[in-house]
Amino acid sequence: MQKIEKSIIENFLESLISEKGLSKNTIESYKSDINQYLEKQTVSKTSEQIFSRKSVEKYISSLNDFGFERSTILRKLSSLGHFFDFLVTENILKDNPFLQISTPKKNSKLPTFLTNEQVDRLLETAKNDDSIKGLRLLTMIKILYATGIRVTELVELKLSSLYEKENFLLVTGKGNKERLVPIDQNTLSTIEKYLLVRVEFLKTDKNDDKWLFPSINSKLGHITRQRFHQLLKVLCKEANIDSKYVSPHKLRHAFASHLLANGMDLRSLQMLLGHSDISTTQIYTHVLTDRLKSTVENNHPLSKVFKE
């Protein structure tokens, strides 16, 4: 069996795009995880040794030693497991070593999210910056918190995504699936103010005029996820909020948790978040549980009797 060539990895990644419709960011994660594993293998190893149970177990141990979070380790192992399945299908491997290995289980961990007061403070601090970059940041934060869309969906919004008269955004999510997300009038008003200065972020040739949040410095033509995250971190320091609570994804968590706390049902939230499976949305059920407990305590006849 010959050593794995780059073309085989590329074929695997192409199969993920065509068969599963995964996003480019997910594909990049797969590629990175596979290459990281292969780079850990010594040159003297044969292909059989590289893809043996022993090598995989040693790699898992090294991930633990480097202090990666359990969720990160599980993602890396999932990438490798799918890749090894592909190698078996292509008759490059006889067996997938992951079938013989007991992989770590995922901990059920509640997401950390911003409180209403913290979101208000973040927005107020962003509002105090009256520069055009300050207005852009405020607009992006408002959209993220008002709609709960993913950060990739946010930075890749197009001008054509705006349905201002109907108060909707057309969002392209994972697997290129489109969904309409409602947006409040307050956020739309901020978007309208931003649109008046948006031209300042366009390149002179205006080839990137389609993006809602263009960027002169980005090769992609629009502001990147990484840059937005950096700006958020700076803002949270100015707002005196612990940075562990602030990230684009935590704003998405805040959107979901705050809606559930105020009465939204889980199925509606699933649609807004763009989750294909409601089990993904169910990480927020702790909020529902608290709300239901409160409802029972305040309204059930027996609760009233005991209070007396």
C-alpha positions as CSV (number, residue, x, y, z in Angstrom):
1,M,0.0,0.0,0.0
2,Q,1.5,3.3,-1.1
3,K,1.6,6.4,1.1
4,I,-1.4,8.8,0.9
5,E,-1.0,11.4,-1.9
6,K,-2.4,14.9,-1.7
7,S,-4.8,14.1,-4.6
8,I,-6.5,11.4,-2.5
9,I,-7.2,14.0,0.2
10,E,-8.5,16.4,-2.4
11,N,-10.8,13.7,-3.8
12,F,-12.1,13.1,-0.3
13,L,-12.8,16.8,0.3
14,E,-14.5,17.0,-3.1
15,S,-16.8,14.1,-2.2
16,L,-17.8,16.0,1.0
17,I,-18.7,19.0,-1.1
18,S,-20.7,17.1,-3.7
19,E,-22.4,14.5,-1.5
20,K,-22.9,16.3,1.8
21,G,-22.9,19.9,0.7
22,L,-20.7,21.0,3.5
23,S,-19.6,24.7,3.8
24,K,-16.1,25.8,2.8
25,N,-15.2,26.4,6.4
26,T,-16.1,22.9,7.4
27,I,-14.1,21.5,4.5
28,E,-11.1,23.6,5.6
29,S,-11.4,22.1,9.1
30,Y,-11.4,18.6,7.6
31,K,-8.4,19.3,5.6
32,S,-6.5,20.8,8.5
33,D,-7.4,17.9,10.8
34,I,-6.2,15.3,8.3
35,N,-3.0,17.1,7.5
36,Q,-2.3,17.6,11.2
37,Y,-2.6,13.9,11.7
38,L,-0.3,13.0,8.8
39,E,2.3,15.6,9.9
40,K,2.5,13.8,13.3
41,Q,3.6,10.6,11.6
42,T,7.3,9.9,11.2
43,V,8.7,9.7,7.6
44,S,10.0,6.1,8.3
45,K,6.6,4.7,8.9
46,T,4.9,2.6,6.3
47,S,1.3,3.3,5.3
48,E,0.1,0.4,7.3
49,Q,1.8,1.9,10.4
50,I,0.5,5.4,9.7
51,F,-3.1,4.2,9.7
52,S,-2.8,1.6,12.4
53,R,-4.8,1.4,15.6
54,K,-1.5,2.1,17.5
55,S,-0.8,5.3,15.6
56,V,-4.3,6.6,16.1
57,E,-4.3,5.9,19.8
58,K,-0.9,7.6,20.1
59,Y,-2.3,10.6,18.3
60,I,-5.4,10.8,20.6
61,S,-3.1,10.7,23.5
62,S,-1.0,13.6,22.1
63,L,-4.2,15.7,21.7
64,N,-5.0,15.2,25.3
65,D,-1.4,16.2,26.3
66,F,-1.6,19.4,24.3
67,G,-4.7,20.4,26.4
68,F,-7.2,20.6,23.5
69,E,-10.8,20.9,24.7
70,R,-12.8,17.7,24.4
71,S,-15.1,19.2,21.7
72,T,-12.0,20.0,19.6
73,I,-10.6,16.5,20.0
74,L,-13.9,14.9,19.0
75,R,-14.1,17.1,15.9
76,K,-10.6,16.1,14.9
77,L,-11.3,12.5,15.4
78,S,-14.6,12.7,13.5
79,S,-12.7,14.2,10.5
80,L,-10.2,11.4,10.6
81,G,-12.9,8.7,11.0
82,H,-14.7,9.9,7.9
83,F,-11.5,10.1,6.0
84,F,-10.5,6.6,7.0
85,D,-13.9,5.4,5.9
86,F,-13.3,7.0,2.5
87,L,-9.9,5.2,2.3
88,V,-11.6,1.9,3.0
89,T,-14.2,2.6,0.3
90,E,-11.4,3.4,-2.2
91,N,-9.6,0.1,-1.2
92,I,-6.6,2.0,0.1
93,L,-7.2,0.7,3.6
94,K,-8.5,-2.7,4.6
95,D,-10.2,-1.6,7.8
96,N,-11.0,1.6,9.6
97,P,-8.9,1.6,12.9
98,F,-11.5,3.8,14.6
99,L,-13.9,0.8,14.7
100,Q,-11.5,-0.8,17.2
101,I,-11.0,2.3,19.3
102,S,-13.1,3.6,22.2
103,T,-13.1,7.4,21.5
104,P,-13.9,9.9,24.2
105,K,-17.5,10.8,24.8
106,K,-18.8,14.3,24.4
107,N,-19.6,16.1,27.6
108,S,-23.1,17.7,27.8
109,K,-22.1,21.3,28.4
110,L,-24.4,24.2,28.6
111,P,-23.3,27.1,26.3
112,T,-22.0,30.3,27.9
113,F,-24.0,33.3,26.8
114,L,-24.3,37.0,27.4
115,T,-27.0,38.3,29.8
116,N,-29.4,41.0,28.6
117,E,-27.6,43.6,30.6
118,Q,-24.2,42.6,29.0
119,V,-25.7,42.8,25.5
120,D,-27.1,46.3,26.3
121,R,-23.7,47.4,27.6
122,L,-22.0,46.0,24.5
123,L,-24.4,47.8,22.1
124,E,-24.2,51.1,24.1
125,T,-20.4,51.0,24.0
126,A,-20.4,50.3,20.2
127,K,-22.9,53.2,19.8
128,N,-20.5,55.6,21.5
129,D,-18.0,55.2,18.7
130,D,-19.3,57.6,16.0
131,S,-16.7,56.6,13.4
132,I,-17.8,54.7,10.2
133,K,-16.0,51.6,11.6
134,G,-17.9,52.0,14.8
135,L,-21.2,52.1,12.9
136,R,-20.2,49.1,10.9
137,L,-19.4,47.1,14.1
138,L,-22.6,48.2,15.8
139,T,-24.6,47.1,12.7
140,M,-23.0,43.7,12.6
141,I,-23.5,43.1,16.4
142,K,-27.2,44.2,16.1
143,I,-27.8,41.9,13.2
144,L,-26.1,38.9,14.9
145,Y,-28.1,39.4,18.2
146,A,-31.3,40.3,16.4
147,T,-31.3,37.3,14.1
148,G,-29.0,34.6,15.7
149,I,-27.4,33.9,12.3
150,R,-23.9,32.3,12.2
151,V,-20.9,34.5,12.0
152,T,-20.1,33.1,8.5
153,E,-23.6,33.9,7.4
154,L,-23.2,37.4,8.7
155,V,-19.9,38.3,7.0
156,E,-21.2,36.7,3.7
157,L,-24.5,38.7,3.6
158,K,-25.1,40.4,0.3
159,L,-26.9,43.6,-0.4
160,S,-29.5,41.4,-2.1
161,S,-30.0,39.7,1.2
162,L,-32.0,42.7,2.5
163,Y,-35.7,42.5,2.2
164,E,-36.3,45.8,4.0
165,K,-40.0,46.2,3.1
166,E,-40.8,42.8,4.5
167,N,-38.4,43.1,7.4
168,F,-36.5,39.9,6.5
169,L,-32.9,38.8,5.7
170,L,-32.3,36.1,3.1
171,V,-29.5,34.0,4.7
172,T,-27.5,31.3,3.1
173,G,-26.6,28.6,5.7
174,K,-24.8,25.3,5.8
175,G,-25.0,23.2,2.7
176,N,-26.1,26.4,0.8
177,K,-29.6,26.1,2.2
178,E,-31.4,29.5,2.2
179,R,-33.8,30.7,4.9
180,L,-35.7,33.9,5.6
181,V,-34.9,35.4,9.0
182,P,-37.1,38.2,10.4
183,I,-35.4,41.4,11.6
184,D,-36.7,44.1,13.8
185,Q,-37.2,47.7,12.7
186,N,-34.7,49.1,15.1
187,T,-31.9,46.9,13.6
188,L,-33.1,47.8,10.1
189,S,-32.8,51.5,11.0
190,T,-29.2,51.0,12.0
191,I,-28.5,49.1,8.7
192,E,-29.9,52.1,6.8
193,K,-27.5,54.4,8.6
194,Y,-24.6,52.1,7.8
195,L,-25.6,51.9,4.1
196,L,-25.0,55.6,3.8
197,V,-21.3,55.1,4.7
198,R,-20.8,51.6,3.3
199,V,-19.1,53.0,0.1
200,E,-16.1,53.9,2.3
201,F,-15.3,50.2,2.7
202,L,-15.4,49.4,-1.0
203,K,-12.3,49.0,-3.2
204,T,-11.8,51.6,-5.9
205,D,-12.8,49.1,-8.7
206,K,-15.9,48.2,-6.7
207,N,-15.7,44.6,-7.8
208,D,-16.9,43.6,-4.4
209,D,-20.0,45.8,-4.4
210,K,-22.3,42.7,-3.8
211,W,-21.3,42.3,-0.1
212,L,-23.2,44.0,2.7
213,F,-19.9,44.3,4.7
214,P,-17.2,44.8,2.1
215,S,-13.5,45.2,3.1
216,I,-10.7,46.9,1.3
217,N,-8.1,44.8,3.1
218,S,-9.7,41.4,2.7
219,K,-8.9,39.1,-0.2
220,L,-12.4,37.7,0.1
221,G,-13.9,41.1,-0.6
222,H,-15.9,41.2,2.7
223,I,-14.8,41.5,6.3
224,T,-13.6,38.2,7.7
225,R,-14.9,36.2,10.7
226,Q,-11.5,36.6,12.3
227,R,-11.5,40.4,12.0
228,F,-15.0,40.7,13.3
229,H,-14.0,38.5,16.3
230,Q,-10.9,40.8,17.0
231,L,-13.1,43.9,16.9
232,L,-15.6,42.3,19.3
233,K,-12.7,41.5,21.8
234,V,-11.6,45.1,21.7
235,L,-15.1,46.3,22.3
236,C,-15.7,44.0,25.2
237,K,-12.7,45.4,27.0
238,E,-14.0,48.9,26.5
239,A,-17.4,47.7,27.8
240,N,-15.7,46.1,30.8
241,I,-17.2,42.7,30.0
242,D,-15.1,39.5,30.6
243,S,-13.9,38.3,27.1
244,K,-14.9,34.7,27.9
245,Y,-18.5,35.8,27.4
246,V,-18.0,37.6,24.1
247,S,-17.7,36.0,20.7
248,P,-19.8,35.9,17.6
249,H,-21.1,32.4,18.5
250,K,-21.9,33.5,22.1
251,L,-24.1,36.3,20.6
252,R,-25.9,33.5,18.7
253,H,-26.3,31.7,22.0
254,A,-27.6,34.8,23.7
255,F,-30.2,35.3,20.9
256,A,-31.5,31.7,21.3
257,S,-31.5,31.7,25.1
258,H,-33.2,35.1,25.4
259,L,-35.9,34.2,23.0
260,L,-36.7,31.0,24.8
261,A,-36.7,32.8,28.1
262,N,-39.3,35.1,26.7
263,G,-41.7,32.5,25.4
264,M,-40.5,31.2,22.0
265,D,-41.0,27.5,21.3
266,L,-38.2,25.2,20.4
267,R,-39.4,24.4,16.9
268,S,-39.6,28.0,15.9
269,L,-36.1,28.6,17.3
270,Q,-34.8,25.6,15.3
271,M,-36.0,27.3,12.1
272,L,-34.5,30.7,13.0
273,L,-31.1,29.1,13.8
274,G,-31.1,27.0,10.7
275,H,-30.6,23.7,12.6
276,S,-31.4,20.7,10.4
277,D,-32.0,18.6,13.5
278,I,-33.9,19.8,16.6
279,S,-31.5,17.8,18.8
280,T,-29.0,20.6,18.1
281,T,-31.4,23.2,19.3
282,Q,-32.1,21.2,22.5
283,I,-28.9,22.4,24.2
284,Y,-31.0,25.4,25.1
285,T,-33.7,23.4,26.9
286,H,-32.3,24.4,30.3
287,V,-33.8,27.8,29.6
288,L,-37.1,26.3,28.8
289,T,-37.0,24.2,32.0
290,D,-36.4,27.2,34.1
291,R,-39.3,29.0,32.4
292,L,-41.7,26.0,32.8
293,K,-40.8,25.7,36.5
294,S,-41.6,29.3,37.0
295,T,-44.9,29.0,35.1
296,V,-46.0,26.0,37.2
297,E,-45.0,27.7,40.5
298,N,-46.9,30.8,39.6
299,N,-50.0,29.2,38.1
300,H,-50.6,25.7,39.5
301,P,-53.3,25.5,42.2
302,L,-51.2,23.3,44.5
303,S,-48.3,25.8,44.3
304,K,-50.7,28.5,45.5
305,V,-51.9,26.4,48.4
306,F,-48.4,25.8,49.6
307,K,-47.5,29.5,49.4
308,E,-50.4,30.2,51.7
